[in-house]
Amino acid sequence: MTLRITEEIGEFLPQPVDAAAAELIVLELYRQHRISEGKAAELLQEDREDFIRRAAAVGIPYFDLTPDELKEEIESTTFLNS
């Protein structure tokens, strides 16, 4: 696959183009719930906690549940129901 990035665009990137593109792709896959935070961290070769912070810094929440999903999660947690 070939991706063409003009020099002008590259001037705005804080890192090499290939690293910036990989980061954006991984963050988007994570945002879409197509990969876990563990897999995303692995792909970017960083600690899981660092990836979670990186995602949060660009507005991708760690907990992304609908109200119904949250209710189901709370109801299924045994230590809360004891």
Contacts in CASP RR format, 6 or more apart in sequence:
PFRMAT RR
TARGET T0000
AUTHOR 0000-0000-0000
METHOD contacts of the structure
MODEL  1
MTLRITEEIGEFLPQPVDAAAAELIVLELYRQHRISEGKAAELLQEDRED
FIRRAAAVGIPYFDLTPDELKEEIESTTFLNS
3 21 0 8 1.000
5 17 0 8 1.000
5 21 0 8 1.000
10 17 0 8 1.000
13 20 0 8 1.000
14 20 0 8 1.000
15 23 0 8 1.000
22 43 0 8 1.000
22 44 0 8 1.000
23 44 0 8 1.000
23 54 0 8 1.000
26 35 0 8 1.000
26 40 0 8 1.000
26 43 0 8 1.000
26 44 0 8 1.000
27 40 0 8 1.000
27 54 0 8 1.000
27 55 0 8 1.000
27 58 0 8 1.000
27 60 0 8 1.000
29 35 0 8 1.000
29 40 0 8 1.000
30 36 0 8 1.000
30 37 0 8 1.000
30 40 0 8 1.000
30 51 0 8 1.000
30 55 0 8 1.000
30 60 0 8 1.000
31 55 0 8 1.000
31 60 0 8 1.000
33 64 0 8 1.000
35 43 0 8 1.000
37 48 0 8 1.000
37 51 0 8 1.000
37 52 0 8 1.000
37 55 0 8 1.000
37 62 0 8 1.000
38 48 0 8 1.000
38 51 0 8 1.000
40 51 0 8 1.000
40 55 0 8 1.000
41 47 0 8 1.000
41 48 0 8 1.000
41 50 0 8 1.000
41 51 0 8 1.000
44 51 0 8 1.000
44 54 0 8 1.000
46 54 0 8 1.000
52 62 0 8 1.000
55 62 0 8 1.000
56 62 0 8 1.000
65 73 0 8 1.000
74 80 0 8 1.000
75 81 0 8 1.000
END
